[in-house]
Amino acid sequence: MQILGLIVVGLIIGVLARLIKPGKQRLSMVATLLLGIVGALIGGIVASLLGTGNIWELNVLGFIVAVIAAVLLIGVAESVSGRGNRAVR
């Protein structure tokens, strides 16, 4: 059940991160989901290290850190994928 919850929360975090990040992102929904899940894991780990709960608990601090991490991950993913799409002149 925790995996299903992680997927749902990851999708929500990924969508929020895409809404927060300005500009148009060229990421698929699968990429958004994966980056949201990674962001959720990062948020859970940080919240756990700060002592506000364990990695699988949904709390405010972990959620905020997760969204920030997902925004940063989306930026990194765009810059990495954008390098291959540039035309050579």
C-alpha positions in Angstrom: 0.0 0.0 0.0 2.9 2.4 0.6 4.1 2.0 -3.0 0.7 3.0 -4.3 0.6 6.0 -2.0 4.1 7.0 -3.1 3.0 6.9 -6.7 -0.1 9.0 -6.1 1.9 11.5 -3.9 4.7 11.5 -6.5 2.2 12.4 -9.3 0.7 15.2 -7.2 4.2 16.6 -6.4 5.3 16.3 -10.0 2.3 18.2 -11.3 2.7 20.9 -8.6 6.3 21.2 -9.5 5.4 21.7 -13.2 2.9 24.3 -12.3 5.4 26.2 -10.1 8.3 26.0 -12.6 7.9 28.8 -15.2 7.8 28.2 -18.9 6.8 25.2 -20.9 8.3 21.9 -20.0 8.9 19.2 -22.6 8.5 16.3 -20.2 6.0 13.4 -20.5 3.6 12.4 -17.7 5.8 9.4 -17.0 8.8 11.7 -16.5 6.7 14.0 -14.3 5.6 11.0 -12.3 9.2 9.7 -11.9 10.6 13.1 -10.9 7.7 13.6 -8.5 8.4 10.2 -6.9 12.1 11.0 -6.5 11.1 14.4 -5.1 8.8 12.7 -2.6 11.6 10.3 -1.5 14.0 13.3 -1.1 11.4 15.1 0.9 10.7 12.1 3.1 14.4 11.6 3.7 15.0 15.2 4.7 12.0 15.2 7.0 13.2 12.0 8.5 16.7 13.4 9.1 15.2 16.5 10.7 13.1 14.2 13.1 9.6 15.2 11.9 8.6 11.7 11.0 9.8 8.7 9.1 10.3 8.6 5.3 6.9 7.1 4.5 4.8 9.7 6.5 3.3 12.6 4.7 3.9 15.8 6.7 4.1 19.5 5.8 7.9 19.8 5.9 8.5 16.7 3.8 5.9 17.8 1.3 7.4 21.3 0.9 10.9 19.8 0.5 9.5 17.3 -2.0 8.0 20.0 -4.2 11.2 22.1 -4.1 13.3 19.0 -5.0 10.9 18.1 -7.8 11.1 21.6 -9.2 14.9 21.4 -9.2 14.8 17.9 -10.7 12.5 19.1 -13.5 15.0 21.9 -14.3 17.9 19.5 -14.4 15.9 17.0 -16.6 15.0 19.8 -19.0 18.6 21.0 -19.2 19.9 17.5 -19.8 17.2 16.7 -22.4 17.5 20.1 -24.1 21.2 19.5 -24.9 20.4 16.7 -27.3 17.6 18.7 -29.0 19.7 21.7 -30.0 20.5 22.1 -33.7 24.2 22.3 -34.6 24.9 25.4 -36.7 
